[in-house]
Amino acid sequence: VPSSCFSLFSLHSENALFGMGNPLLDISAVVDKDFLDKYGLKPNDQILAEDKHKAMFDEIAKKSKVEYHAGGSTQNSVKIAQWMIQTPHKVATFFGCIGTDHFGEILKQKAEEAHVDARYYQQTQEPTGTCAACITGDNRSLVANLAAANCYNKEKHLDLDGNWELVEKAKVYYIAGFFLTVSPESILKVAKHASENNKIFSLNLSAPFISQFFKEAMMKVMPYVDILFGNETEAATFAKEQGFEETDDIAEIARRAQSLPKVNKKRQRVVVFTQGKDDTVATIGEKVTMFSVLDIDQNDIVDTNGAGDAFVGGFLSELVQERPLEECIRAGHYAANVIIRRAGCTFPEKPDFP
């Protein structure tokens, strides 16, 4: 049927998926409990670096088996989406801020290798951001030193005609909640564009501290959110901060988050909460449905860092092709299952997703 070929082609168009966030270079190493205690870290958490963590970056870089991977939550997700889609290249666009340094060059090179259309705002004030991934067993504690990522500038980048055209080209938008600490005005501009044009805008709760300390910025964006992602810990914190009564029932939290005020009434909000090895919870229409994840032997898990980003990437890869929600979740589970078998948010050459 020629018409269906045509529609597939138009869906798979370049720049159909737009992501904006903090491009970071992940510095990853296996550490012990003493290391976590020394820097006051929880085994499984995401925080922003403070002065007391400065020495930690030097210490982790000196570990014998330290690994460097291109990271940053949103950038990871759009890369995974592009990997799942394969061709054409540059279905995914990414905006974020880096420095004019060696780490910045690595991020550019890695984005190019992943066939993502990365348009970085480069500035000279701050070096490229880094994220220390402190691995203990199958836990990971992430400490982000945003540096350049924190310098993203709406007027000097997003608003420029050539860049805004790429935003307009997209059909699906994804921004991790982490970016709320950097440029809420950029997020709002993109979210409003999506809402006004009946396109899909998605946001991730990203970390407990976002719901706690960036609540106001988050709730300004929430009325434009068509798809809300998060994990069980983030969902519980969000529920508590929003004053939901049932903070320990994840299905109920999903239902309550779904019914928060929404501007574009043509699309009912979808809420998707992952829970590690437990079922993923999703609102589909009026129902809350549980989806079991793929089984994996504990011994095959190398590094859970990036599992959440990979889930979103897999999900978005099907969403951009207008596949049903169940398929999006299945793709998310597949991508996460691949990523946790490898160090960092890295992937084999081609996906094997039926």
KESETOR-958499 format. One record per residue (C-alpha): x, y, z; residue number from 1; chain. Coordinates in steps of 0.1 Angstrom, whole numbers, plus 2048, in hexadecimal, padded with zeros to 3 digits. Example, Ala and Ser with C-alpha at 12.3 -4.5 7.8 and 13.67 -1.06 7.14 Angstrom:
KESETOR-958499
+-----+-----+-----+-----+-------+
!  c1 !  c2 !  c3 !   n ! chain !
+-----+-----+-----+-----+-------+
! 87B ! 7D3 ! 84E !   1 !     A !
! 889 ! 7F5 ! 847 !   2 !     A !
+-----+-----+-----+-----+-------+
end
This chain:
KESETOR-958499
+-----+-----+-----+-----+-------+
!  c1 !  c2 !  c3 !   n ! chain !
+-----+-----+-----+-----+-------+
! 800 ! 800 ! 800 !   1 !     A !
! 812 ! 81F ! 7F4 !   2 !     A !
! 800 ! 836 ! 80C !   3 !     A !
! 80D ! 824 ! 82B !   4 !     A !
! 831 ! 825 ! 81E !   5 !     A !
! 82C ! 84A ! 81A !   6 !     A !
! 81F ! 84F ! 83D !   7 !     A !
! 83C ! 83A ! 84C !   8 !     A !
! 855 ! 84F ! 839 !   9 !     A !
! 846 ! 86F ! 845 !  10 !     A !
! 845 ! 863 ! 86A !  11 !     A !
! 869 ! 858 ! 868 !  12 !     A !
! 874 ! 87B ! 85C !  13 !     A !
! 893 ! 88C ! 868 !  14 !     A !
! 88F ! 8A0 ! 888 !  15 !     A !
! 86E ! 890 ! 891 !  16 !     A !
! 879 ! 88B ! 8B5 !  17 !     A !
! 886 ! 8A9 ! 8C8 !  18 !     A !
! 899 ! 8A7 ! 8E9 !  19 !     A !
! 8A8 ! 8C3 ! 8FE !  20 !     A !
! 8BD ! 8BF ! 91E !  21 !     A !
! 8DE ! 8BD ! 92F !  22 !     A !
! 8F9 ! 8AD ! 91A !  23 !     A !
! 912 ! 89D ! 933 !  24 !     A !
! 930 ! 887 ! 930 !  25 !     A !
! 92B ! 86A ! 948 !  26 !     A !
! 949 ! 860 ! 95D !  27 !     A !
! 940 ! 83D ! 969 !  28 !     A !
! 952 ! 826 ! 982 !  29 !     A !
! 94A ! 80B ! 99B !  30 !     A !
! 94F ! 818 ! 9BE !  31 !     A !
! 949 ! 80A ! 9E1 !  32 !     A !
! 933 ! 814 ! 9FE !  33 !     A !
! 950 ! 828 ! A0E !  34 !     A !
! 952 ! 83D ! 9EF !  35 !     A !
! 92C ! 845 ! 9F0 !  36 !     A !
! 92E ! 84C ! A15 !  37 !     A !
! 94C ! 863 ! A11 !  38 !     A !
! 938 ! 87A ! 9F9 !  39 !     A !
! 916 ! 875 ! A0A !  40 !     A !
! 907 ! 862 ! 9ED !  41 !     A !
! 8E9 ! 84A ! 9ED !  42 !     A !
! 8EF ! 82A ! 9D9 !  43 !     A !
! 8D3 ! 832 ! 9C0 !  44 !     A !
! 8CD ! 857 ! 9BB !  45 !     A !
! 8D2 ! 875 ! 9A3 !  46 !     A !
! 8DE ! 896 ! 9B1 !  47 !     A !
! 8EF ! 8B6 ! 9A6 !  48 !     A !
! 913 ! 8BA ! 9B1 !  49 !     A !
! 91B ! 8D1 ! 9CE !  50 !     A !
! 93D ! 8DE ! 9D9 !  51 !     A !
! 943 ! 8BF ! 9EF !  52 !     A !
! 942 ! 8A9 ! 9D0 !  53 !     A !
! 95D ! 8BC ! 9BD !  54 !     A !
! 979 ! 8A4 ! 9C9 !  55 !     A !
! 963 ! 886 ! 9C0 !  56 !     A !
! 965 ! 88D ! 99B !  57 !     A !
! 98B ! 88C ! 99E !  58 !     A !
! 98A ! 86C ! 9B2 !  59 !     A !
! 972 ! 85A ! 99B !  60 !     A !
! 987 ! 864 ! 97D !  61 !     A !
! 9A5 ! 853 ! 98D !  62 !     A !
! 993 ! 831 ! 992 !  63 !     A !
! 9A4 ! 815 ! 97F !  64 !     A !
! 986 ! 80C ! 969 !  65 !     A !
! 976 ! 82E ! 964 !  66 !     A !
! 961 ! 831 ! 944 !  67 !     A !
! 956 ! 850 ! 931 !  68 !     A !
! 935 ! 84F ! 91E !  69 !     A !
! 920 ! 86A ! 90E !  70 !     A !
! 903 ! 870 ! 925 !  71 !     A !
! 8E9 ! 888 ! 931 !  72 !     A !
! 8C6 ! 879 ! 936 !  73 !     A !
! 8B4 ! 888 ! 918 !  74 !     A !
! 8D1 ! 884 ! 901 !  75 !     A !
! 8D3 ! 85F ! 90B !  76 !     A !
! 8AE ! 85A ! 903 !  77 !     A !
! 8AE ! 86A ! 8E1 !  78 !     A !
! 8CE ! 856 ! 8D8 !  79 !     A !
! 8BC ! 836 ! 8E2 !  80 !     A !
! 89E ! 840 ! 8CE !  81 !     A !
! 8B3 ! 847 ! 8AF !  82 !     A !
! 8C5 ! 825 ! 8B4 !  83 !     A !
! 8A4 ! 813 ! 8B6 !  84 !     A !
! 898 ! 824 ! 896 !  85 !     A !
! 8B9 ! 820 ! 883 !  86 !     A !
! 8AF ! 832 ! 863 !  87 !     A !
! 8AC ! 84D ! 858 !  88 !     A !
! 8C7 ! 85D ! 86D !  89 !     A !
! 8C0 ! 87D ! 880 !  90 !     A !
! 89C ! 875 ! 889 !  91 !     A !
! 8A6 ! 882 ! 8AB !  92 !     A !
! 8B0 ! 8A6 ! 8B2 !  93 !     A !
! 8C2 ! 8B0 ! 8D2 !  94 !     A !
! 8C8 ! 8D3 ! 8E1 !  95 !     A !
! 8DE ! 8DA ! 8FF !  96 !     A !
! 8FD ! 8EE ! 90A !  97 !     A !
! 921 ! 8E3 ! 90A !  98 !     A !
! 943 ! 8F3 ! 90E !  99 !     A !
! 95F ! 8F8 ! 8F4 ! 100 !     A !
! 974 ! 8DC ! 903 ! 101 !     A !
! 97F ! 8B8 ! 8FE ! 102 !     A !
! 961 ! 8AA ! 910 ! 103 !     A !
! 94A ! 8BF ! 8FA ! 104 !     A !
! 95C ! 8B1 ! 8DB ! 105 !     A !
! 956 ! 88D ! 8E8 ! 106 !     A !
! 930 ! 895 ! 8EC ! 107 !     A !
! 92F ! 8A3 ! 8C8 ! 108 !     A !
! 941 ! 885 ! 8BA ! 109 !     A !
! 92B ! 86C ! 8CE ! 110 !     A !
! 90B ! 87D ! 8C3 ! 111 !     A !
! 917 ! 87B ! 89F ! 112 !     A !
! 91F ! 856 ! 8A2 ! 113 !     A !
! 8FC ! 851 ! 8B0 ! 114 !     A !
! 8ED ! 864 ! 891 ! 115 !     A !
! 8DB ! 87D ! 8A8 ! 116 !     A !
! 8D8 ! 8A1 ! 89A ! 117 !     A !
! 8E8 ! 8B2 ! 8B8 ! 118 !     A !
! 8E8 ! 8D7 ! 8B7 ! 119 !     A !
! 8FC ! 8E2 ! 8D5 ! 120 !     A !
! 8FE ! 905 ! 8E2 ! 121 !     A !
! 923 ! 90A ! 8E9 ! 122 !     A !
! 930 ! 924 ! 901 ! 123 !     A !
! 952 ! 92B ! 910 ! 124 !     A !
! 949 ! 934 ! 934 ! 125 !     A !
! 944 ! 911 ! 941 ! 126 !     A !
! 953 ! 8EF ! 939 ! 127 !     A !
! 93E ! 8D2 ! 92C ! 128 !     A !
! 929 ! 8C2 ! 947 ! 129 !     A !
! 931 ! 8A1 ! 957 ! 130 !     A !
! 91E ! 887 ! 96A ! 131 !     A !
! 92F ! 86F ! 983 ! 132 !     A !
! 91E ! 84D ! 982 ! 133 !     A !
! 928 ! 83B ! 9A2 ! 134 !     A !
! 91F ! 817 ! 99D ! 135 !     A !
! 91B ! 7FE ! 9BA ! 136 !     A !
! 90C ! 7DC ! 9B1 ! 137 !     A !
! 8ED ! 7E4 ! 99C ! 138 !     A !
! 8E9 ! 806 ! 9AB ! 139 !     A !
! 8F5 ! 827 ! 99D ! 140 !     A !
! 8F9 ! 848 ! 9AE ! 141 !     A !
! 8FB ! 865 ! 996 ! 142 !     A !
! 90B ! 887 ! 99E ! 143 !     A !
! 907 ! 8A0 ! 982 ! 144 !     A !
! 91E ! 8BE ! 97F ! 145 !     A !
! 90A ! 8D1 ! 965 ! 146 !     A !
! 924 ! 8ED ! 95E ! 147 !     A !
! 91E ! 8F6 ! 939 ! 148 !     A !
! 8FD ! 8E3 ! 938 ! 149 !     A !
! 8F0 ! 8FD ! 950 ! 150 !     A !
! 8F8 ! 919 ! 938 ! 151 !     A !
! 8DE ! 911 ! 91D ! 152 !     A !
! 8D0 ! 931 ! 911 ! 153 !     A !
! 8AD ! 934 ! 901 ! 154 !     A !
! 8B3 ! 955 ! 8F0 ! 155 !     A !
! 8D5 ! 94B ! 8E2 ! 156 !     A !
! 8CB ! 928 ! 8D6 ! 157 !     A !
! 8A7 ! 91C ! 8D7 ! 158 !     A !
! 899 ! 93D ! 8CA ! 159 !     A !
! 8B0 ! 93F ! 8AC ! 160 !     A !
! 89C ! 938 ! 88C ! 161 !     A !
! 8B2 ! 91C ! 87F ! 162 !     A !
! 8AE ! 90A ! 8A1 ! 163 !     A !
! 889 ! 911 ! 8A6 ! 164 !     A !
! 882 ! 903 ! 884 ! 165 !     A !
! 88E ! 8E1 ! 890 ! 166 !     A !
! 876 ! 8E4 ! 8AE ! 167 !     A !
! 85A ! 8EB ! 896 ! 168 !     A !
! 864 ! 8CD ! 880 ! 169 !     A !
! 85F ! 8B4 ! 89D ! 170 !     A !
! 840 ! 8A0 ! 8A6 ! 171 !     A !
! 84B ! 892 ! 8C7 ! 172 !     A !
! 85E ! 8A5 ! 8E3 ! 173 !     A !
! 870 ! 897 ! 901 ! 174 !     A !
! 881 ! 8AA ! 91D ! 175 !     A !
! 88E ! 89B ! 93D ! 176 !     A !
! 884 ! 8AD ! 95D ! 177 !     A !
! 8A9 ! 8B4 ! 963 ! 178 !     A !
! 8A7 ! 8D0 ! 94A ! 179 !     A !
! 88E ! 8E2 ! 961 ! 180 !     A !
! 8AC ! 8ED ! 976 ! 181 !     A !
! 8BC ! 8FD ! 957 ! 182 !     A !
! 8A3 ! 90E ! 940 ! 183 !     A !
! 87E ! 90B ! 949 ! 184 !     A !
! 876 ! 926 ! 931 ! 185 !     A !
! 884 ! 912 ! 914 ! 186 !     A !
! 86F ! 8F3 ! 91F ! 187 !     A !
! 850 ! 908 ! 920 ! 188 !     A !
! 855 ! 917 ! 8FE ! 189 !     A !
! 859 ! 8F4 ! 8EF ! 190 !     A !
! 83C ! 8E5 ! 904 ! 191 !     A !
! 824 ! 901 ! 8F9 ! 192 !     A !
! 82E ! 8FC ! 8D5 ! 193 !     A !
! 826 ! 8D7 ! 8D7 ! 194 !     A !
! 805 ! 8DD ! 8E9 ! 195 !     A !
! 7F9 ! 8F8 ! 8D0 ! 196 !     A !
! 801 ! 8E1 ! 8B3 ! 197 !     A !
! 7F3 ! 8C1 ! 8C2 ! 198 !     A !
! 815 ! 8B1 ! 8C2 ! 199 !     A !
! 822 ! 89A ! 8DE ! 200 !     A !
! 836 ! 8A9 ! 8FB ! 201 !     A !
! 845 ! 892 ! 915 ! 202 !     A !
! 857 ! 899 ! 935 ! 203 !     A !
! 86A ! 883 ! 94E ! 204 !     A !
! 869 ! 888 ! 974 ! 205 !     A !
! 88E ! 87F ! 972 ! 206 !     A !
! 897 ! 880 ! 997 ! 207 !     A !
! 887 ! 885 ! 9B9 ! 208 !     A !
! 898 ! 8A7 ! 9BE ! 209 !     A !
! 887 ! 8B5 ! 99F ! 210 !     A !
! 864 ! 8AF ! 9AE ! 211 !     A !
! 870 ! 8BD ! 9CF ! 212 !     A !
! 884 ! 8DC ! 9C7 ! 213 !     A !
! 879 ! 8E5 ! 9A3 ! 214 !     A !
! 854 ! 8DF ! 9A9 ! 215 !     A !
! 848 ! 901 ! 99E ! 216 !     A !
! 85B ! 8FE ! 97C ! 217 !     A !
! 84E ! 8DB ! 977 ! 218 !     A !
! 82A ! 8E3 ! 97E ! 219 !     A !
! 82B ! 900 ! 965 ! 220 !     A !
! 834 ! 8E7 ! 94A ! 221 !     A !
! 81D ! 8CB ! 956 ! 222 !     A !
! 7FD ! 8D8 ! 945 ! 223 !     A !
! 80F ! 8D3 ! 923 ! 224 !     A !
! 81C ! 8B0 ! 92B ! 225 !     A !
! 80D ! 894 ! 915 ! 226 !     A !
! 823 ! 878 ! 923 ! 227 !     A !
! 833 ! 878 ! 945 ! 228 !     A !
! 84F ! 860 ! 94D ! 229 !     A !
! 85E ! 857 ! 96E ! 230 !     A !
! 86A ! 83A ! 984 ! 231 !     A !
! 85A ! 82E ! 9A4 ! 232 !     A !
! 870 ! 843 ! 9BC ! 233 !     A !
! 869 ! 863 ! 9A7 ! 234 !     A !
! 844 ! 85B ! 9A6 ! 235 !     A !
! 842 ! 858 ! 9CC ! 236 !     A !
! 855 ! 878 ! 9D1 ! 237 !     A !
! 83F ! 88A ! 9B7 ! 238 !     A !
! 81F ! 87D ! 9C8 ! 239 !     A !
! 82B ! 889 ! 9EA ! 240 !     A !
! 834 ! 8AB ! 9DD ! 241 !     A !
! 813 ! 8AF ! 9CC ! 242 !     A !
! 800 ! 8A5 ! 9EB ! 243 !     A !
! 7F1 ! 885 ! 9DC ! 244 !     A !
! 7E3 ! 870 ! 9F8 ! 245 !     A !
! 7ED ! 84E ! 9EA ! 246 !     A !
! 812 ! 851 ! 9E8 ! 247 !     A !
! 81A ! 82C ! 9E9 ! 248 !     A !
! 803 ! 820 ! 9CE ! 249 !     A !
! 814 ! 826 ! 9AD ! 250 !     A !
! 7F5 ! 81F ! 998 ! 251 !     A !
! 7E2 ! 839 ! 9AC ! 252 !     A !
! 7FF ! 852 ! 9A8 ! 253 !     A !
! 7FE ! 84C ! 982 ! 254 !     A !
! 7D9 ! 852 ! 982 ! 255 !     A !
! 7DC ! 872 ! 996 ! 256 !     A !
! 7F8 ! 87F ! 980 ! 257 !     A !
! 7E4 ! 878 ! 961 ! 258 !     A !
! 7C7 ! 88D ! 96E ! 259 !     A !
! 7DC ! 8AC ! 975 ! 260 !     A !
! 7D0 ! 8CA ! 961 ! 261 !     A !
! 7D9 ! 8C9 ! 93B ! 262 !     A !
! 7D7 ! 8E3 ! 920 ! 263 !     A !
! 7D3 ! 8CE ! 900 ! 264 !     A !
! 7B3 ! 8BB ! 906 ! 265 !     A !
! 7B7 ! 8A7 ! 8E6 ! 266 !     A !
! 7D0 ! 890 ! 8F6 ! 267 !     A !
! 7CB ! 87F ! 917 ! 268 !     A !
! 7EB ! 87F ! 92C ! 269 !     A !
! 7FD ! 85E ! 92D ! 270 !     A !
! 812 ! 856 ! 94D ! 271 !     A !
! 82D ! 83C ! 94C ! 272 !     A !
! 83F ! 831 ! 96B ! 273 !     A !
! 85B ! 817 ! 96A ! 274 !     A !
! 864 ! 803 ! 989 ! 275 !     A !
! 886 ! 7F2 ! 981 ! 276 !     A !
! 87F ! 7CD ! 97F ! 277 !     A !
! 85B ! 7D0 ! 989 ! 278 !     A !
! 83E ! 7D8 ! 971 ! 279 !     A !
! 83C ! 7F9 ! 95F ! 280 !     A !
! 81C ! 80C ! 967 ! 281 !     A !
! 80A ! 81F ! 94C ! 282 !     A !
! 7EA ! 832 ! 948 ! 283 !     A !
! 7D8 ! 828 ! 929 ! 284 !     A !
! 7B7 ! 83A ! 925 ! 285 !     A !
! 7A5 ! 836 ! 945 ! 286 !     A !
! 7B8 ! 818 ! 950 ! 287 !     A !
! 7D9 ! 813 ! 962 ! 288 !     A !
! 7EB ! 7F5 ! 953 ! 289 !     A !
! 809 ! 7E2 ! 95E ! 290 !     A !
! 823 ! 7D6 ! 945 ! 291 !     A !
! 83D ! 7BC ! 950 ! 292 !     A !
! 861 ! 7C3 ! 947 ! 293 !     A !
! 878 ! 7AA ! 935 ! 294 !     A !
! 888 ! 790 ! 94B ! 295 !     A !
! 8AD ! 793 ! 951 ! 296 !     A !
! 8C5 ! 77F ! 965 ! 297 !     A !
! 8D4 ! 794 ! 981 ! 298 !     A !
! 8F7 ! 789 ! 975 ! 299 !     A !
! 8F1 ! 799 ! 953 ! 300 !     A !
! 8EB ! 7BB ! 962 ! 301 !     A !
! 90B ! 7D0 ! 95D ! 302 !     A !
! 8FF ! 7F3 ! 964 ! 303 !     A !
! 8DC ! 800 ! 96A ! 304 !     A !
! 8E7 ! 824 ! 962 ! 305 !     A !
! 8D3 ! 82F ! 944 ! 306 !     A !
! 8B8 ! 815 ! 947 ! 307 !     A !
! 89D ! 830 ! 94C ! 308 !     A !
! 8AB ! 845 ! 930 ! 309 !     A !
! 8AB ! 826 ! 919 ! 310 !     A !
! 887 ! 81E ! 922 ! 311 !     A !
! 87D ! 841 ! 917 ! 312 !     A !
! 892 ! 83E ! 8F7 ! 313 !     A !
! 882 ! 81D ! 8ED ! 314 !     A !
! 860 ! 82B ! 8F5 ! 315 !     A !
! 866 ! 84B ! 8E0 ! 316 !     A !
! 873 ! 837 ! 8C2 ! 317 !     A !
! 851 ! 826 ! 8BE ! 318 !     A !
! 83D ! 845 ! 8C8 ! 319 !     A !
! 84D ! 859 ! 8AC ! 320 !     A !
! 840 ! 83E ! 894 ! 321 !     A !
! 81D ! 841 ! 8A3 ! 322 !     A !
! 81C ! 81E ! 8B1 ! 323 !     A !
! 804 ! 815 ! 8CD ! 324 !     A !
! 80E ! 81B ! 8F1 ! 325 !     A !
! 812 ! 7F6 ! 8F9 ! 326 !     A !
! 82C ! 7F4 ! 8DD ! 327 !     A !
! 83E ! 813 ! 8EA ! 328 !     A !
! 841 ! 803 ! 90D ! 329 !     A !
! 84D ! 7E2 ! 8FE ! 330 !     A !
! 868 ! 7F5 ! 8EB ! 331 !     A !
! 871 ! 807 ! 90B ! 332 !     A !
! 875 ! 7E7 ! 91E ! 333 !     A !
! 88A ! 7D8 ! 901 ! 334 !     A !
! 8A2 ! 7F6 ! 900 ! 335 !     A !
! 8A6 ! 7F7 ! 926 ! 336 !     A !
! 8AD ! 7D1 ! 926 ! 337 !     A !
! 8C9 ! 7D7 ! 90D ! 338 !     A !
! 8D9 ! 7F5 ! 91F ! 339 !     A !
! 8DC ! 7E4 ! 941 ! 340 !     A !
! 8F1 ! 7C9 ! 933 ! 341 !     A !
! 90C ! 7E3 ! 929 ! 342 !     A !
! 920 ! 7FE ! 93B ! 343 !     A !
! 912 ! 821 ! 938 ! 344 !     A !
! 8F6 ! 82A ! 920 ! 345 !     A !
! 906 ! 817 ! 903 ! 346 !     A !
! 8F7 ! 7FF ! 8E9 ! 347 !     A !
! 900 ! 7E5 ! 8D0 ! 348 !     A !
! 902 ! 7EE ! 8AB ! 349 !     A !
! 8DE ! 7E5 ! 8A3 ! 350 !     A !
! 8BF ! 7DE ! 8B7 ! 351 !     A !
! 8AE ! 7BC ! 8B5 ! 352 !     A !
! 88B ! 7C8 ! 8BD ! 353 !     A !
! 870 ! 7B4 ! 8AB ! 354 !     A !
+-----+-----+-----+-----+-------+
end
